Amino acid sequence: MNSSIALSSVARPLTDLLSSGSDSGIKSKRKAMDQPRVDEDRELVARAQSGDASAFDELVVKYTPRLYGLVYNMTSNHEDTNDLLQDIFAKAYKAIRGFRGKSSFYTWVHSIAVNMTLNFLKKRGRRFQLSLDDVDSSIQNDKEFLEATATSSPVREADLSELQKRLNEAMMKLSDEHRAVVTMFHIMGMPHAEISKILRVSEGTVRSRLFYANRQLQNYLEEFRKNPVS
């Protein structure tokens, strides 16, 4: 797996976020993102379920760049990402006969990827500084959160050429679950509803985690803004 795949799959949407113009344009993009997703993979899935290995190969080719970007932004390690991708597709291949289509294949395979990556990160020994349940509960009652708009994004406020390194460092300071939400929403461009299905939590929980993560990123980047590299 070429590491440039992760960069090409992530750099474009991240650049778009950083250079976003009017709020109306952003809102229209969000509205489009929130439209119901049509499962374009139904035929390939049916063939794969019937034992057609080439059909599953097509799904692997289609989803490898996107899943690589997702997993890499959660692990920040290319070798771990390569290993995890192999495990993710192996699990999907073994489980695809049991896939009933209650969700789209897109949601299903992303759910496998996120859950396996979170389990990997926990086994890797990352320590959590705060209880996620406590954070979710307190943020949902936060006045600032209730008044915040969907267009608020610390990622957009950063200058890609100057703050990319600091942004990556700030991302890695987030808890695994909060980094996953930021990755899916800001970098991969997923709507709240899709993230909710993938994580199997309410949309309110997705929004509260995203709000908390945004605020943390803003705090992490504030010092750099006050003392930029000359």
Helices and strands as residue ranges (DSSP letters): H 4-18, H 23-33, H 42-49, H 53-75, H 78-95, G 96-98, H 105-124, H 132-140, H 143-147, H 154-157, H 160-173, H 176-182, I 183-187, H 192-199, H 203-226
